[in-house]
Amino acid sequence: MALAEKIVLKAGRALPMLGVFMSFDIKGIVNSRLGENYDLHEQYVNQTLVKVLRTIEFDKIYARAEGCYLYDREGNDYLDFLSGYGVYGIGRNHPVLKQTIRDVMEMDLPNMVQMDCALLSGLLGEAISRETGGDRNACFFGNSGTEVNEAAIKFARAYTKRNRMISLKGSYHGLSYGSLSLTQNNNFQSGFGQLLPGVDYVALNDLDALAHELKKGDVAGFIIEPIQGKGVHMPDPGYYEKAQQLCRDNGTLFICDEVQTGLGRTGKMFAYEHWNLDPDIVTVAKTLSGGFVPVGGIITRRRIYQGVFSSMDRCVVHSSTFGRNNLAMACGLATLHVLKEEKLVENSARRGEQLMDGIRELAKKHEMIKDVRGKGCMIAIEFQKPSNLLLRAAWKIFDNVDKGLFPEMIVHGLMSKERILTQVAGHNMDVIKILPPYTIDDKEIGRFLNGLDRVLTECGSPLGPMWKFGANLAKHALAAKKAKAAK
Ligand SMILES: Cc1ncc(COP(=O)(O)O)c(C=O)c1O
């Protein structure tokens, strides 16, 4: 008797599936086809991204990941100071998360019954409400940052019965229509037609402009990223506190988008704690997922929540099919546990300071470092024109083509020479951003600082390979500009 049949006889249920199950071998598929990544994407996914990654020589084939590192097929390690755009606070493939996922699978839990109240979403609601504190004890769960910011707009409108939203210049809140409307960035907004009406932007630190808008009495919500992701900008002392008070005085909800800053990224569980704020709505995503299962959440006050789910016929008036799925909820719970157990929020604060101190030391030696800013493991390094005449001339040419080219050169240098993954901090700025996992220690900090030191030293040579690569980038940027203008 075949093995599968024997098992069926013994268990007497579902195991005829075994044959089908065994015929699908994901490990075999990955092992046999790893290496086709870019060709597959060129053919079936995003060709343009493939082109960019090939141009900037980021077209690596990663085979494995653990903690702060990615590994290619040859076993070379890459220090991940990008963290999947800020997802891997607890590091990649954390063993507690892996075990949690296995455990959930083994329990054969009923998932997404929809017409029930599952345990795990209740537990995550309880846990994350306790973390946000105050009287924020009502949660909504979705699947991504943009989705929960969309929800924040709806919650604010439903509760206040007003239409308008105010957001900050230079902000980023996601790319679906509502969130994109809050995202004040032409690079993301252009080309997609009309956005949400009734959204206006004020400059960070401009209280008069904010007061002017709020006094009109029709603003449902004012949304901030406590630390702006694009460029890593922080407010002048007192700004957020006064902005929050202005919102209270004018019946506008004060919303903190903690999608990137939340769950320890800035050295506090939530970045609003740096300013002792008491937001009406908090949105989270990224780190809460543990890096495995997409999740987003809103944590708000009960009375605001009930403004949406205001009667029995509106009990699911806002929802999302996959929103409270068991794996996402379990990963959220496990991530909160790991953050506490390993004291990672504290580590994010301490190691972030250590990194910034180290970069400030480098600034004494490298005049191109203009500023180092951030909190915890969310750090920006801003660059400025060098004094050497030849370098200044090269910088100027780059700047004329595209303001983001110099930081692109640094990001490329860190990758190609040091195998360190970083990103440019936004469009039209000479800034790179680092978002390491909070698990970094002396080893990772040392590797980053030494790597940056070497890359900047090499940038001091106007005819060196760094500037040659920059010239190549400039050529591509110029060609792209011309093509766009010709359309
Ligand atoms: C502050 C902020 N809000 C919203 C988002 C959008 O999140 P998602 O990409 O999960 O939609 C991001 C993503 O980078 C973010 O940084």
The ligand as an ORCA input file, in Angstrom:
! r2SCAN-3c Opt
* xyz 0 1
  C       4.485     57.586      6.798
  C       3.959     56.590      5.815
  N       2.639     56.494      5.634
  C       2.108     55.625      4.763
  C       2.905     54.795      4.021
  C       2.304     53.846      3.034
  O       2.404     52.559      3.522
  P       2.198     51.324      2.509
  O       3.347     51.339      1.585
  O       2.161     50.125      3.425
  O       0.912     51.543      1.829
  C       4.282     54.856      4.184
  C       5.168     53.999      3.387
  O       6.335     54.208      3.234
  C       4.829     55.778      5.110
  O       6.134     55.885      5.282
*
